[in-house]
């Protein structure tokens, strides 16, 4: 074993080896992008385990994401496949490790919860708070920002400040919210860290080693949790890159890395050598690096970075589609290419163009179980079944308008609070522990399906019954397999399954068995979503002033925009193309290249500027004629089949709803009376303006949206314009 390990050490460069062999009480490693930090983390764990004989059970390895934790574990298991579940238990995200400690190590009862508590979904705490506000008639200002206010002002409340920032009842809400969570025996994400941190301090639980990944992304709660874990004899090894701090809205800061160094008087090492990108890409990226040592390359010079001027987003989408089709014909895989952009909505046009051309693509916003009403309801049934004290979830199950038992709110509350009344589903949920404990093996999905009476609830004669049955069956089969893999009973496995789902989300593609299919295609994603990934070829689009960077109010925001651009550029291994629009069609965005383009030495760039307005408009007209002809043929065919039915122009199968846009991405203006229109996603709205190429519409709850006429997305409900697009 030692010989094999020594060979592994020889593969590391001098900087990596120094970090692995360092035995300081506290060490922080400034790991440049693409410098092999995961390799170093795994080597560090193996070095401590194999050479220093530190038991894995006496280490905690904390990561920012579950994906990172799984990657570290899977690579570790390739080296040491015989590791037991107990030896792997200390590897996970901050929240998952805190959950395990509360379930297995710490006296959670002292904090007012039982050990079988549930983990709340991310939005569940806000919904519970809103219920309490209504029941207690509290005066809370800015309720549309309640989630953020609960997070931001909690520290001031704990410190004993007399009044909230806006002088309302927020500080009265905190203790009521905590009491209700204790009564319903469930914890929020924040509670996992807050409660475990407090109990660690009281109980003196300290491992031999704490190893932390992506430390720069940690917020204050995570850092306080880490500090509580580090006792006098505990050694700390943390890896991070302050040049990749891009999640400030989550609480991370570019000062976190250095604050941790000062707090523990830690030794600082660096990993300066990048193994990912060619020399020209790294040279450009170095001009946007803010901290630490210069990135050193070890690869060839590579191609020049292309800078392309496009007429508008539609012209570019067509251009990108042509480029990708051409590359694919030469044998290049779709998966080798990524298109990165600043705002989520920029991907919508790319999706439409790629769909029309039959180009497979992946999107960074994945569909989850919560996006399917029937599955979301089944998950809530399971949640209440393993925690009958969860009144909030019980109400949501029984009062569900689509699948519930049509009970009144009063009858449901009588059931939940006093056990009065009759309900088949309520009785089944309350009896789930006894039923599952009586099973000699994990029941098949159909048995669980029938136990809860889901067939009747889904409406056997309804049009969507088969689809709902199949979806629920796959979810319950996923649960069964999970229990078997973890070697847990149905009761214990369901609790663990739901807590994991709350922490990491439930990927619908994975549950539905479409995981491999969902991983195929060109990657379309925001710059934020691209962090940690790498691609042969990257197109970074919309590098316009006002978009990259967005308009910034503070120097801190400006610096984060620079770091975000840095992250985007360094996703590319071989080829990088930057582009901007002459006509960006975005409010507040200038029709000129970003100043960031001028920050790259000209000798690294290959400028391509042969783009004309006429070409862009002609492409739009051609597509418009093609779309209208397709719609005409479709309508004629439908009239022959069903002359009394309207064309619904159904959305392509598998299409997911986008996440709602952030407030800073689109402002809502005043509605100007005009023709009424309908969009398949945003519903009915009012036409504000139009020209030869576009229409602008105001939608209640969504604000102003702009659409290309050529894509036929808008149906006019009133005919003042004399024109019809789409339906």
C-alpha positions in Angstrom: 0.0 0.0 0.0 2.9 2.4 0.8 4.5 1.8 -2.5 1.3 2.6 -4.3 0.9 5.7 -2.2 4.4 6.9 -2.8 3.8 6.7 -6.6 0.8 8.9 -6.1 2.8 11.5 -4.4 5.2 11.6 -7.3 2.4 12.6 -9.6 1.7 15.8 -7.7 3.5 19.0 -8.5 5.6 20.7 -5.8 2.8 23.1 -4.7 0.2 20.3 -4.5 2.7 18.0 -2.6 3.5 20.8 -0.1 -0.2 21.2 0.7 -0.8 17.5 1.1 2.2 16.9 3.4 1.7 20.1 5.5 1.0 19.3 9.1 0.3 22.8 10.4 -2.5 23.2 13.0 -4.3 25.3 10.4 -3.6 25.7 6.7 -5.5 27.6 4.0 -4.7 26.8 0.4 -5.3 29.5 -2.2 -6.2 27.2 -5.1 -6.2 28.9 -8.5 -8.8 27.9 -11.0 -8.1 24.5 -12.7 -5.2 23.8 -10.3 -6.3 20.3 -9.2 -7.8 21.2 -5.8 -10.0 18.1 -5.7 -7.0 16.0 -6.4 -5.2 17.7 -3.5 -8.2 17.2 -1.1 -8.4 13.5 -1.8 -4.7 13.1 -1.5 -4.8 14.9 1.8 -7.5 12.5 3.1 -5.5 9.5 1.9 -2.3 10.8 3.4 -3.9 11.3 6.8 -5.6 7.9 6.6 -2.8 5.8 5.2 0.3 7.6 6.4 -0.7 9.3 9.6 -3.2 6.6 10.6 -6.0 9.1 11.3 -9.3 7.2 11.3 -11.7 8.5 8.6 -14.4 8.5 11.4 -12.3 11.2 13.1 -12.4 13.5 10.0 -15.1 15.8 8.7 -14.8 16.8 5.1 -17.1 19.7 4.4 -18.1 20.8 0.9 -20.3 23.6 -0.5 -22.3 21.4 -2.8 -23.5 17.8 -2.7 -22.0 17.3 -6.2 -18.6 18.1 -4.8 -19.1 15.8 -1.9 -20.1 12.9 -4.2 -17.1 13.6 -6.5 -14.7 13.4 -3.6 -16.3 10.3 -2.2 -16.4 8.5 -5.6 -12.8 9.2 -6.4 -11.8 8.2 -2.9 -13.7 4.9 -3.3 -11.8 4.2 -6.5 -8.6 4.2 -4.4 -10.1 2.5 -1.3 -13.2 0.5 -2.4 -13.6 -1.3 0.9 -14.5 1.8 3.0 -17.6 1.2 5.1 -20.6 3.6 5.4 -19.4 4.6 8.9 -16.0 5.7 7.4 -17.7 7.7 4.7 -20.3 9.3 7.0 -18.2 12.4 7.7 -18.1 13.5 4.0 -20.8 15.9 2.9 -22.1 19.5 2.7 -22.1 21.7 5.8 -25.9 21.1 6.1 -25.8 17.3 5.6 -22.9 16.9 8.2 -24.8 19.1 10.6 -27.9 16.9 10.1 -26.0 13.7 10.8 -24.5 15.2 14.0 -27.9 16.2 15.2 -29.3 12.8 14.4 -26.5 10.7 15.8 -24.0 12.6 18.0 -25.6 15.7 19.6 -28.4 15.9 22.2 -30.9 17.7 19.9 -33.6 17.3 22.6 -31.8 20.0 24.6 -32.6 22.4 21.9 -36.3 21.6 21.9 -36.6 19.1 19.0 -37.0 15.3 18.9 -34.3 13.2 17.2 -36.7 12.2 14.4 -37.2 15.8 13.2 -37.8 16.6 9.5 -35.8 19.0 7.3 -38.0 21.7 5.8 -38.0 22.5 2.1 -36.3 25.8 1.3 -39.5 27.8 0.9 -41.4 26.0 3.7 -40.1 28.3 6.5 -41.4 31.4 4.7 -44.8 29.8 4.2 -45.0 28.9 7.8 -44.0 32.4 8.8 -46.7 33.9 6.6 -49.3 31.6 8.3 -48.2 32.8 11.7 -48.3 36.4 10.6 -51.9 35.9 9.5 -53.0 34.0 12.6 -51.3 36.3 15.1 -52.2 39.5 13.1 -48.6 40.7 13.1 -47.6 43.9 11.3 -44.8 42.9 9.0 -43.5 45.3 6.4 -42.1 44.2 3.0 -43.7 40.8 3.2 -42.7 40.2 -0.4 -39.1 40.1 0.9 -39.9 38.1 4.0 -37.4 35.3 3.3 -34.5 37.7 2.9 -35.6 39.8 5.9 -35.8 36.7 8.2 -32.2 35.8 7.2 -30.7 39.3 7.3 -32.1 40.5 10.7 -31.8 37.3 12.7 -28.4 38.2 14.0 -29.5 41.6 15.3 -32.4 39.8 17.0 -30.1 37.3 18.7 -27.8 40.1 19.8 -30.7 41.7 21.7 -31.5 44.7 19.5 -34.8 46.2 20.7 -36.5 46.8 17.3 -36.3 45.5 13.8 -34.9 47.6 11.0 -38.3 48.8 9.9 -39.8 49.0 13.4 -42.4 46.3 12.7 -43.3 43.0 14.4 -40.5 41.0 12.9 -38.8 40.4 16.3 -42.1 39.1 17.6 -42.3 36.7 14.7 -38.9 35.0 15.4 -39.8 33.3 18.7 -43.3 32.3 17.4 -41.7 30.8 14.3 -39.2 28.8 16.4 -41.9 27.6 18.7 -44.0 26.4 15.8 -41.1 24.6 14.2 -40.4 22.8 17.5 -44.0 21.9 17.9 -44.1 20.5 14.4 -40.6 18.9 14.9 -38.9 20.3 11.8 -35.8 22.4 11.1 -34.9 24.8 8.4 -31.5 24.8 6.7 -30.5 27.6 9.0 -31.7 25.7 12.1 -29.4 22.8 11.2 -26.4 25.0 11.4 -27.5 27.2 14.3 -28.7 24.4 16.6 -25.7 22.1 15.8 -23.3 25.0 16.4 -24.8 25.7 19.8 -24.8 22.1 20.8 -21.2 21.5 19.6 -20.1 24.4 21.8 -22.0 23.0 24.8 -21.0 19.4 24.3 -17.4 19.9 23.2 -17.7 17.7 20.1 -14.4 18.1 18.1 -13.0 15.8 15.4 -9.2 15.4 14.8 -9.4 17.0 11.4 -11.8 19.4 9.7 -11.2 19.6 5.9 -13.2 22.2 4.0 -13.6 22.7 0.2 -14.6 25.9 -1.6 -14.3 27.8 1.7 -14.7 31.2 -0.1 -18.3 30.3 -0.8 -19.2 29.9 2.9 -21.6 32.2 4.6 -21.5 33.4 8.3 -23.5 30.4 9.6 -21.3 27.9 7.9 -18.2 29.6 9.2 -19.5 29.7 12.7 -20.3 26.0 12.4 -16.8 25.3 11.2 -15.3 27.4 14.0 -17.3 25.5 16.6 -16.0 22.2 15.3 -12.3 23.2 15.5 -11.3 22.6 19.1 -7.8 23.1 20.7 -6.5 19.7 19.3 -8.4 19.9 16.0 -6.4 20.6 12.8 -7.9 22.6 10.0 -7.2 22.3 6.2 -9.3 24.6 4.0 -9.1 25.1 0.2 -10.6 27.9 -1.7 -10.2 30.6 -4.4 -11.1 34.2 -3.5 -11.1 35.0 -7.2 -14.3 32.8 -7.7 -16.5 34.5 -5.1 -19.7 35.0 -7.1 -22.5 34.2 -4.7 -22.6 37.3 -2.5 -26.4 37.2 -2.4 -26.1 33.9 -0.5 -23.9 35.5 2.1 -20.4 34.7 0.8 -17.7 37.4 0.6 -14.3 37.9 -1.0 -13.0 38.5 2.5 -14.0 35.1 3.8 -10.8 33.3 2.8 -8.6 35.9 4.5 -10.8 36.2 7.5 -10.5 32.5 8.1 -6.7 32.7 7.8 -6.6 35.5 10.4 -9.1 33.8 12.7 -6.9 30.6 13.0 -3.5 32.2 12.4 -3.3 29.8 9.5 -0.4 29.1 7.2 -1.3 30.1 3.6 -0.1 27.9 0.6 -1.0 28.3 -3.0 -1.8 26.1 -6.0 -0.8 28.4 -8.9 -0.6 25.9 -11.8 -3.6 25.6 -14.1 -4.0 22.3 -16.0 -7.2 23.2 -17.8 -6.9 26.1 -20.2 -4.4 27.0 -22.9 -1.9 29.8 -22.4 -3.8 32.5 -24.3 -7.0 32.0 -22.3 -5.0 32.1 -19.0 -3.2 35.2 -20.0 -6.5 36.9 -20.7 -8.0 35.6 -17.4 -5.0 36.9 -15.4 -6.1 40.5 -16.3 -9.3 39.9 -14.3 -7.7 38.0 -11.3 -8.0 40.1 -8.1 -6.3 38.0 -5.4 -3.3 35.7 -4.9 -0.5 34.6 -7.2 -0.6 34.8 -11.0 -2.1 31.8 -12.7 0.7 29.7 -14.2 -0.1 27.6 -17.3 1.5 24.4 -18.4 -0.1 23.9 -21.8 0.4 25.1 -25.4 -0.3 28.7 -26.5 -3.6 27.7 -28.2 -5.9 29.6 -30.6 -6.6 33.3 -30.3 -9.8 34.3 -28.4 -12.4 35.3 -30.9 -14.5 38.4 -30.4 -17.6 38.5 -32.6 -19.9 41.4 -33.1 -23.5 40.2 -33.7 -26.5 42.2 -34.9 -28.9 41.0 -32.2 -29.6 37.9 -30.0 -31.6 36.2 -32.7 -28.9 36.6 -35.3 -26.5 35.1 -32.9 -28.7 32.2 -32.0 -28.9 31.3 -35.7 -25.1 31.7 -36.0 -24.4 29.5 -33.0 -26.8 26.8 -34.3 -25.0 26.8 -37.6 -21.6 26.6 -35.9 -22.6 23.7 -33.7 -24.2 21.8 -36.6 -21.0 22.3 -38.6 -18.8 21.1 -35.8 -21.0 18.1 -35.1 -20.7 17.0 -38.7 -16.9 17.0 -38.3 -17.3 14.5 -35.4 -17.3 16.9 -32.5 -19.6 16.0 -29.6 -22.4 18.3 -28.6 -21.3 17.9 -25.0 -18.0 19.6 -25.7 -19.6 22.9 -26.2 -21.1 25.4 -23.7 -22.9 28.7 -24.3 -22.7 30.9 -21.2 -24.8 34.1 -20.6 -25.4 36.5 -17.7 -29.2 36.3 -17.3 -31.4 33.2 -17.3 -33.8 34.6 -19.9 -31.1 34.9 -22.5 -31.2 31.1 -22.9 -34.9 31.1 -23.9 -34.2 32.2 -27.5 -31.4 29.7 -27.8 -33.7 26.9 -26.7 -36.3 27.9 -29.3 -33.8 28.0 -32.2 -32.1 24.8 -31.1 -35.5 23.0 -30.9 -36.5 24.1 -34.4 -33.1 22.8 -35.7 -33.2 19.6 -33.7 -30.0 20.4 -31.8 -29.9 18.6 -28.4 -29.2 20.8 -25.4 -29.0 20.8 -21.7 -30.2 23.6 -19.4 -28.9 24.6 -16.0 -32.3 24.9 -14.5 -33.5 21.4 -14.0 -37.0 20.2 -13.4 -37.7 18.9 -9.9 -40.4 16.9 -8.3 -42.0 20.1 -7.1 -42.7 21.0 -10.8 -45.1 18.1 -11.1 -48.2 18.7 -9.0 -49.0 15.0 -8.5 -45.5 14.1 -7.4 -45.3 17.2 -5.1 -48.4 15.9 -3.4 -47.1 12.4 -3.0 -43.9 13.7 -1.4 -46.0 15.7 1.1 -48.0 12.6 1.9 -44.8 10.9 2.8 -43.5 13.9 4.7 -46.6 13.9 6.9 -46.6 10.2 7.3 -43.1 10.2 8.9 -43.9 13.4 10.9 -47.6 13.6 11.9 -46.8 16.7 14.0 -46.2 18.6 10.8 -49.5 20.4 10.7 -48.5 22.7 7.8 -47.8 19.8 5.5 -50.9 17.9 6.7 -53.1 20.8 5.7 -51.5 21.0 2.3 -52.1 17.3 1.6 -55.7 17.2 2.8 -56.7 20.5 1.3 -55.1 19.9 -2.1 -57.7 21.0 -4.7 -56.6 18.5 -7.3 -56.1 15.3 -5.2 -57.4 16.0 -1.7 -60.6 14.6 -0.2 -62.6 17.8 -0.6 -62.7 18.5 3.1 -63.3 21.9 4.5 -60.5 23.8 6.2 -62.3 23.5 9.6 -62.7 19.7 9.2 -59.0 19.4 8.3 -57.9 21.4 11.4 -60.2 19.4 13.6 -58.5 16.3 12.3 -55.0 17.6 12.7 -55.4 19.3 16.1 -58.0 17.0 17.9 -58.2 13.8 15.8 -61.9 14.5 15.2 -63.6 13.5 11.9 -63.0 10.9 9.2 -60.5 10.7 6.4 -59.1 7.6 4.8 -55.9 9.3 3.7 -55.4 10.9 7.1 -55.7 7.5 8.8 -53.4 5.9 6.4 -50.7 8.5 6.9 -51.1 8.2 10.7 -50.8 4.4 10.5 -47.8 4.4 8.1 -45.2 3.7 10.8 -47.1 0.6 12.0 -47.8 -0.6 8.5 -44.2 -0.2 7.2 -42.8 -1.8 10.4 -45.0 -4.8 9.8 -43.5 -5.5 6.3 -40.8 -8.2 6.3 -39.1 -6.6 3.3 -39.3 -3.3 1.5 -42.7 -3.2 -0.3 -42.9 -2.8 -4.1 -44.0 0.6 -5.3 -47.5 -0.7 -6.2 -48.1 -1.8 -2.6 -47.2 1.7 -1.3 -49.3 3.3 -4.1 -52.3 1.2 -3.1 -51.8 1.7 0.6 -52.3 5.4 0.3 -55.2 5.0 -2.2 -53.4 7.1 -4.8 -55.2 5.4 -7.7 -58.6 6.7 -6.5 -57.1 10.2 -5.7 -55.6 10.5 -9.2 -59.0 9.8 -10.8 -58.9 6.5 -12.7 -61.2 7.9 -15.4 -59.4 11.2 -15.9 -57.3 11.9 -19.0 -54.0 12.3 -17.0 -54.4 9.2 -14.8 -51.9 7.0 -16.6 -49.2 9.7 -16.6 -49.7 10.4 -12.9 -49.7 6.7 -12.0 -46.4 6.2 -14.0 -44.8 9.3 -12.3 -45.8 8.3 -8.8 -44.7 4.7 -9.5 -41.2 5.8 -10.5 -41.0 8.1 -7.4 -42.0 5.2 -5.1 -39.7 2.8 -6.9 -36.9 5.3 -6.4 -37.7 5.3 -2.7 -37.7 1.5 -2.5 -34.3 1.3 -4.2 -33.0 4.1 -1.9 -34.1 2.1 1.2 -32.4 -1.1 -0.1 -29.1 0.7 -1.0 -29.0 2.3 2.4 -30.0 -1.0 4.1 -32.8 0.8 5.9 -36.4 -0.2 6.7 -39.2 1.6 4.8 -39.9 3.8 7.8 -36.3 4.9 8.5 -35.5 5.0 4.8 -38.4 7.3 4.0 -37.3 9.7 6.6 -33.8 9.7 5.3 -35.0 9.9 1.7 -37.1 13.0 2.4 -34.4 14.7 4.4 -31.9 14.1 1.5 -34.5 15.4 -0.9 -35.0 18.6 1.1 -31.2 19.2 1.3 -30.3 18.4 -2.3 -33.5 18.5 -4.2 -35.1 15.7 -6.2 -34.0 15.7 -9.8 -37.0 14.7 -11.9 -34.8 13.4 -14.7 -33.0 11.1 -12.4 -36.1 9.7 -10.8 -37.9 9.3 -14.1 -34.9 7.3 -15.5 -34.0 10.0 -18.0 -30.7 11.0 -16.4 -28.5 9.8 -19.3 -30.7 11.5 -21.9 -30.7 14.8 -19.9 -26.9 14.8 -19.9 -26.7 14.9 -23.7 -26.4 18.0 -25.8 -24.9 21.5 -25.8 -24.8 23.1 -22.4 -26.8 26.3 -22.0 -26.2 28.0 -18.7 -25.7 31.2 -16.8 -22.2 32.2 -15.7 -23.2 31.4 -12.1 -24.3 27.9 -13.0 -21.0 27.2 -14.9 -18.8 27.4 -11.9 -16.8 24.2 -11.4 -17.3 22.9 -14.9 -15.1 22.8 -18.0 -15.6 22.5 -21.7 -13.5 22.1 -24.9 -15.3 25.1 -26.5 -17.1 28.0 -24.8 -19.2 30.8 -26.3 -19.6 33.6 -23.8 -22.4 35.7 -25.3 -23.8 39.2 -24.6 -20.5 40.8 -23.5 -22.2 44.2 -23.8 -21.8 47.2 -21.5 -24.8 47.0 -19.1 -25.1 43.2 -19.4 -21.5 42.0 -18.7 -21.1 43.7 -16.4 -24.6 44.5 -15.2 -25.1 48.1 -14.0 -23.5 48.2 -10.5 -24.3 50.5 -7.6 -21.3 49.7 -5.5 -17.6 48.8 -6.0 -18.3 45.4 -4.4 -20.8 44.6 -7.0 -18.5 45.7 -9.8 -15.7 43.5 -8.4 -18.1 40.5 -8.3 -19.1 41.1 -11.9 -15.3 41.0 -12.9 -15.0 37.7 -11.0 -18.0 36.3 -12.8 -16.5 37.2 -16.2 -13.2 35.5 -14.9 -15.1 32.4 -14.0 -16.8 32.3 -17.4 -13.6 32.6 -19.4 -11.8 29.9 -17.4 -14.4 27.3 -18.2 -12.8 27.0 -21.7 -10.0 24.5 -22.2 -9.2 25.0 -25.9 -11.4 27.6 -27.6 -13.1 30.7 -26.3 -15.4 33.1 -28.2 -16.8 36.3 -26.8 -19.6 38.2 -28.5 -21.6 41.4 -28.2 -24.7 42.8 -29.9 -25.2 46.0 -31.9 -28.9 45.8 -31.1 -29.1 43.9 -27.7 -32.9 44.3 -27.3 -32.5 44.6 -23.5 -33.4 47.7 -21.5 -30.3 49.5 -20.1 -27.9 47.5 -22.3 -25.7 49.5 -24.7 -25.2 48.4 -28.3 -21.4 48.2 -27.8 -18.8 45.8 -26.5 -18.2 45.7 -22.8 -15.2 47.5 -21.3 -14.0 44.1 -20.2 -13.1 43.4 -23.9 -10.8 46.3 -23.7 -9.2 44.9 -20.6 -7.8 41.9 -22.6 -4.5 42.5 -24.4 -5.3 43.0 -28.2 -2.6 40.4 -29.2 -4.7 37.7 -27.6 -7.9 38.6 -29.6 -9.1 37.8 -33.1 -11.9 40.4 -33.8 -14.6 39.5 -36.3 -16.9 42.4 -37.1 -18.6 41.7 -40.5 -22.2 41.9 -39.2 -24.9 44.0 -40.9 -28.3 45.0 -39.8 -29.8 43.9 -43.1 -28.5 40.4 -42.7 -30.1 40.1 -39.2 -33.5 41.4 -40.3 -33.6 39.2 -43.4 -32.9 36.2 -41.2 -35.9 37.2 -39.1 -38.1 37.6 -42.1 -37.2 34.3 -43.5 -37.9 32.5 -40.2 -41.1 34.4 -39.8 -42.3 33.3 -43.2 -41.3 29.7 -42.4 -43.1 29.8 -39.0 -46.3 31.3 -40.4 -46.3 28.7 -43.2 -45.9 25.9 -40.7 -48.7 27.3 -38.6 -51.0 27.7 -41.6 -50.5 24.0 -42.6 -51.0 22.9 -39.0 -54.3 24.8 -38.7 -55.6 23.4 -41.9 -54.7 19.8 -40.8 -56.5 20.4 -37.5 -59.6 21.8 -39.2 -59.9 18.6 -41.2 -59.6 16.5 -38.0 -61.6 18.6 -35.6 -63.1 21.8 -37.2 -64.7 22.9 -33.9 -61.5 22.9 -31.9 -58.8 25.6 -31.6 -55.2 24.9 -32.1 -53.5 24.8 -28.7 -49.9 24.6 -30.1 -48.9 22.4 -27.2 -45.5 22.9 -25.6 -42.9 20.3 -26.6 -42.8 17.3 -24.3 -40.3 17.5 -21.4 -40.3 21.3 -21.5 -39.8 22.7 -18.0 -41.0 26.0 -16.5 -38.2 28.5 -16.0 -37.5 29.8 -12.5 -39.0 33.2 -11.9 -36.6 36.0 -12.8 -34.9 37.9 -10.0 -36.3 41.5 -9.4 -33.1 43.1 -10.8 -33.5 41.3 -14.1 -36.8 42.9 -15.2 -38.7 45.9 -13.9 -42.5 46.0 -14.0 -43.8 49.2 -15.5 -47.3 50.7 -15.6 -49.8 48.9 -17.8 -50.8 50.9 -20.9 -54.3 49.9 -22.2 -54.0 48.1 -25.5 -55.0 44.9 -27.3 -55.2 41.8 -25.1 -52.8 39.0 -26.0 -52.0 35.5 -24.6 -48.7 33.7 -24.2 -48.6 30.0 -23.3 -46.3 30.6 -20.3 -47.2 34.0 -19.0 -51.0 33.9 -19.7 -53.0 37.0 -20.8 -51.4 40.4 -21.1 -51.6 43.9 -22.7 -49.8 44.9 -25.8 -47.6 47.9 -25.1 -45.8 48.4 -28.4 -44.7 46.6 -31.6 -42.6 47.2 -34.7 -41.8 45.1 -37.8 -39.8 42.6 -35.8 -40.9 42.5 -32.2 -43.9 43.0 -29.8 -43.7 44.2 -26.2 -46.3 43.0 -23.7 -47.1 43.7 -20.0 -48.1 40.5 -18.1 -49.6 40.8 -14.5 -47.1 39.3 -12.1 -44.3 39.0 -14.7 -43.8 42.5 -15.9 -42.8 43.5 -19.4 -41.7 40.9 -21.9 -40.4 41.3 -25.5 -41.0 38.7 -28.2 -39.9 38.1 -31.8 -42.8 38.0 -34.1 -41.0 35.5 -36.2 -41.3 32.9 -33.5 -45.1 33.1 -33.3 -45.4 33.0 -29.5 -48.2 35.6 -29.1 -51.9 35.1 -29.7 -54.0 38.3 -30.1 -57.3 38.0 -28.2 -58.6 41.3 -29.6 -58.0 42.4 -33.1 -57.3 46.2 -32.9 -53.9 45.6 -34.6 -55.3 43.6 -37.5 -52.5 41.2 -37.1 -52.1 37.7 -35.7 -48.9 36.0 -34.6 -48.8 32.4 -33.4 -52.1 30.9 -32.5 
